[in-house]
Amino acid sequence: MPQQVKILAVVFVVALTALTVVRYISVPDTFGDLGHYRAAAVDSIAVLPIYYAGERACLDCHDDVYDDKTQAKHASLACETCHGPAVMHVEDEDSLPHIPSEREHCALCHAFQPARPNGFPQVEFAMHNPLDECIDCHDPHAPLPDLSEADCGACHGEIARTKAVSHHAELACERCHTVPDAHRETPRQVRPSKPSRRKLCGECHDRSSSADDAIPRISQTEHEPEYVCWQCHYPHFPEAR
């Protein structure tokens, strides 16, 4: 056997012996008695102070809130995920748990993060109704979005601000866009429609339209018929370019 192989074999045996001895000394006596952990740890853990009460304790008094939560998007969240440790509240009802109202708390989960899965509600907090608290519009126990038309500006703030000073300021978003209800809950998966035909703009801007006389008119058959209107005119600020 070559000399270098003998040396390597001796080093391997010594290292293996050292590892076995160290493991024997380091592993606690009760490790493995009840599973892959130190059995004696059960007693030491049992004397630690309890901070979390658990959902069952919350359910004893707040069954109405619990029912709402279990039917909504936050069903999988434990109460104390948002309200913090509540054992003090269980022992003394005057000791109220934390009631988060600040935007930063909701941002922990809902701030935009590209790594999150499609359909997970995310917003740009600097642009999404920055002067309001989240709970002003969203019930945290049943956090369905407000399905009102005015809510478009909550997510599309830049477009809303541009449109607000344009000739289309009074034009409802859904006049040009078809917005499925599912878009408000899963905006990345369900998209609103965008105008794809000149006829939509022609309902107000064609010479044959019965719209207000102050609205600019063109002949759609003569005015650049090979283009869709928004290829030249930005609909949220419709000035010619």
C-alpha positions as CSV (number, residue, x, y, z in Angstrom):
1,M,0.0,0.0,0.0
2,P,1.5,3.4,-0.9
3,Q,2.7,5.5,2.0
4,Q,0.4,8.4,1.3
5,V,-2.7,6.1,1.4
6,K,-1.6,4.8,4.8
7,I,-1.2,8.4,6.1
8,L,-4.7,9.3,4.8
9,A,-6.2,6.2,6.4
10,V,-4.6,7.0,9.8
11,V,-5.9,10.6,9.5
12,F,-9.4,9.4,8.7
13,V,-9.5,7.0,11.6
14,V,-8.2,9.6,14.0
15,A,-10.7,12.2,12.8
16,L,-13.6,9.7,13.0
17,T,-12.6,8.6,16.5
18,A,-12.3,12.3,17.6
19,L,-15.8,13.0,16.2
20,T,-17.3,10.0,17.9
21,V,-15.8,11.0,21.3
22,V,-16.9,14.6,20.9
23,R,-20.4,13.6,20.0
24,Y,-20.6,11.2,22.9
25,I,-19.5,13.9,25.3
26,S,-21.7,16.7,23.8
27,V,-25.0,14.9,23.3
28,P,-27.2,15.2,26.4
29,D,-28.1,12.0,28.3
30,T,-31.8,12.3,27.6
31,F,-31.5,13.1,23.9
32,G,-33.6,10.7,21.8
33,D,-35.6,9.2,24.7
34,L,-38.8,10.7,23.4
35,G,-37.8,11.8,20.0
36,H,-35.2,13.8,18.2
37,Y,-34.7,16.3,21.1
38,R,-33.6,16.4,24.7
39,A,-36.3,14.8,26.8
40,A,-35.3,16.8,29.9
41,A,-36.1,20.0,28.0
42,V,-39.8,19.4,28.5
43,D,-39.5,20.2,32.2
44,S,-37.4,23.3,31.6
45,I,-39.7,24.6,28.9
46,A,-42.8,24.0,31.1
47,V,-41.6,26.5,33.7
48,L,-41.1,29.3,31.1
49,P,-43.6,32.1,31.4
50,I,-46.5,31.9,29.0
51,Y,-47.1,34.9,26.7
52,Y,-49.5,33.7,24.0
53,A,-53.0,32.7,24.9
54,G,-53.9,30.9,21.7
55,E,-56.9,31.3,19.4
56,R,-59.2,29.2,21.6
57,A,-58.9,31.7,24.4
58,C,-59.9,34.5,21.9
59,L,-62.8,32.5,20.7
60,D,-64.3,32.3,24.2
61,C,-65.2,36.0,24.1
62,H,-64.8,37.1,20.5
63,D,-66.7,34.5,18.6
64,D,-68.4,37.0,16.4
65,V,-65.1,38.4,15.2
66,Y,-63.6,35.0,14.9
67,D,-66.5,33.9,12.6
68,D,-65.9,36.9,10.4
69,K,-62.2,36.2,10.2
70,T,-62.5,32.5,9.4
71,Q,-64.6,33.4,6.4
72,A,-62.2,36.0,5.0
73,K,-58.7,36.4,3.6
74,H,-57.0,36.4,7.1
75,A,-58.5,33.0,8.1
76,S,-55.1,31.4,8.4
77,L,-53.6,34.2,10.6
78,A,-53.7,33.7,14.3
79,C,-55.2,36.6,16.3
80,E,-51.9,37.2,18.1
81,T,-50.1,37.6,14.8
82,C,-51.5,41.1,14.6
83,H,-52.5,41.7,18.2
84,G,-49.4,40.4,19.9
85,P,-49.2,38.2,23.0
86,A,-52.5,38.2,24.8
87,V,-52.2,36.1,27.9
88,M,-52.3,39.3,30.0
89,H,-55.6,40.2,28.4
90,V,-57.0,36.8,29.1
91,E,-56.1,37.1,32.8
92,D,-57.3,40.7,33.1
93,E,-59.7,42.0,30.5
94,D,-58.7,45.6,31.3
95,S,-55.2,44.8,30.1
96,L,-56.0,45.4,26.4
97,P,-53.8,43.7,23.7
98,H,-52.2,45.8,21.0
99,I,-54.6,47.0,18.4
100,P,-52.6,47.9,15.3
101,S,-53.8,50.8,13.3
102,E,-50.6,52.2,11.7
103,R,-49.9,51.6,8.0
104,E,-46.5,50.2,8.8
105,H,-48.0,47.1,10.5
106,C,-50.0,46.1,7.4
107,A,-47.0,46.9,5.2
108,L,-45.1,44.0,6.8
109,C,-47.1,41.7,4.6
110,H,-48.7,43.9,2.0
111,A,-45.9,46.2,0.8
112,F,-44.9,45.4,-2.7
113,Q,-42.4,42.5,-2.9
114,P,-41.9,40.9,-6.3
115,A,-41.0,37.5,-4.7
116,R,-44.5,37.1,-3.3
117,P,-46.9,34.8,-5.3
118,N,-49.3,36.2,-7.9
119,G,-52.6,37.2,-6.5
120,F,-51.2,38.1,-3.1
121,P,-52.5,41.7,-2.3
122,Q,-49.6,44.1,-2.5
123,V,-49.6,47.9,-2.8
124,E,-47.0,50.7,-3.1
125,F,-47.6,52.3,0.4
126,A,-46.1,55.6,-0.6
127,M,-48.8,56.0,-3.3
128,H,-51.8,54.0,-2.0
129,N,-54.0,56.5,-0.1
130,P,-50.9,57.8,1.9
131,L,-53.0,60.1,4.2
132,D,-55.3,57.3,5.4
133,E,-54.8,54.3,7.7
134,C,-55.4,50.9,6.2
135,I,-58.3,50.2,8.6
136,D,-60.1,53.3,7.4
137,C,-61.0,51.3,4.2
138,H,-60.3,47.7,5.1
139,D,-61.7,45.7,7.9
140,P,-58.7,43.6,9.1
141,H,-61.0,40.8,10.3
142,A,-62.7,40.6,6.9
143,P,-60.2,42.4,4.6
144,L,-62.2,42.5,1.3
145,P,-61.4,45.5,-0.8
146,D,-63.9,48.3,-1.3
147,L,-65.5,47.5,-4.7
148,S,-66.6,51.1,-5.3
149,E,-65.6,52.7,-8.6
150,A,-63.7,55.5,-6.8
151,D,-61.2,53.0,-5.5
152,C,-59.4,52.8,-8.8
153,G,-57.3,55.8,-7.7
154,A,-56.2,54.0,-4.6
155,C,-53.9,51.7,-6.6
156,H,-53.6,53.7,-9.8
157,G,-52.7,57.0,-8.1
158,E,-50.4,58.4,-10.8
159,I,-53.0,57.8,-13.5
160,A,-55.8,59.2,-11.3
161,R,-53.8,62.4,-10.6
162,T,-53.1,62.9,-14.4
163,K,-56.7,62.2,-15.3
164,A,-58.0,64.6,-12.7
165,V,-56.5,67.7,-14.5
166,S,-57.5,66.4,-18.0
167,H,-60.6,66.8,-20.2
168,H,-61.6,63.3,-19.1
169,A,-61.6,64.2,-15.4
170,E,-65.3,63.6,-15.1
171,L,-65.3,60.4,-17.1
172,A,-65.6,57.3,-15.0
173,C,-62.8,54.7,-15.3
174,E,-65.4,52.0,-16.1
175,R,-66.7,54.0,-19.0
176,C,-63.7,52.9,-21.0
177,H,-62.5,49.9,-18.9
178,T,-64.3,46.7,-18.1
179,V,-63.2,45.9,-14.5
180,P,-64.1,42.4,-13.2
181,D,-64.7,42.2,-9.5
182,A,-61.9,39.7,-9.2
183,H,-59.4,42.3,-10.4
184,R,-59.8,44.2,-7.1
185,E,-58.9,41.0,-5.1
186,T,-56.3,39.5,-7.5
187,P,-55.1,42.4,-9.6
188,R,-52.1,40.6,-11.1
189,Q,-54.1,37.6,-12.2
190,V,-57.3,39.3,-13.5
191,R,-56.7,42.4,-15.6
192,P,-59.2,45.1,-16.7
193,S,-59.9,45.5,-20.4
194,K,-58.4,48.3,-22.4
195,P,-60.1,49.9,-25.4
196,S,-59.1,48.1,-28.6
197,R,-61.4,49.7,-31.1
198,R,-61.8,53.3,-32.4
199,K,-65.6,52.9,-32.1
200,L,-65.4,53.4,-28.3
201,C,-63.8,56.9,-28.6
202,G,-66.1,57.6,-31.5
203,E,-69.1,57.4,-29.2
204,C,-68.2,60.8,-28.0
205,H,-65.7,62.2,-30.6
206,D,-67.1,61.1,-34.0
207,R,-69.0,63.7,-35.9
208,S,-72.1,61.6,-35.8
209,S,-72.0,61.5,-32.0
210,S,-74.9,62.9,-29.9
211,A,-72.5,63.9,-27.1
212,D,-72.1,67.5,-25.8
213,D,-71.2,70.0,-28.6
214,A,-68.2,71.1,-26.6
215,I,-66.5,67.8,-27.1
216,P,-63.9,67.8,-30.0
217,R,-65.1,65.9,-33.1
218,I,-63.4,64.1,-36.0
219,S,-64.5,61.9,-38.8
220,Q,-63.3,58.5,-37.8
221,T,-63.4,57.3,-41.4
222,E,-61.0,60.1,-42.5
223,H,-58.9,60.7,-39.4
224,E,-56.0,58.3,-39.5
225,P,-58.2,55.2,-39.8
226,E,-55.3,52.8,-39.6
227,Y,-54.6,53.7,-36.0
228,V,-56.4,53.1,-32.7
229,C,-57.0,56.5,-31.1
230,W,-54.8,56.0,-28.0
231,Q,-51.8,55.3,-30.2
232,C,-51.6,59.1,-30.7
233,H,-53.8,60.4,-27.8
234,Y,-53.1,59.5,-24.2
235,P,-56.6,58.8,-22.9
236,H,-55.9,59.8,-19.3
237,F,-54.6,63.2,-20.6
238,P,-56.0,63.3,-24.1
239,E,-54.0,66.1,-25.8
240,A,-52.8,65.5,-29.4
241,R,-49.2,64.6,-29.9
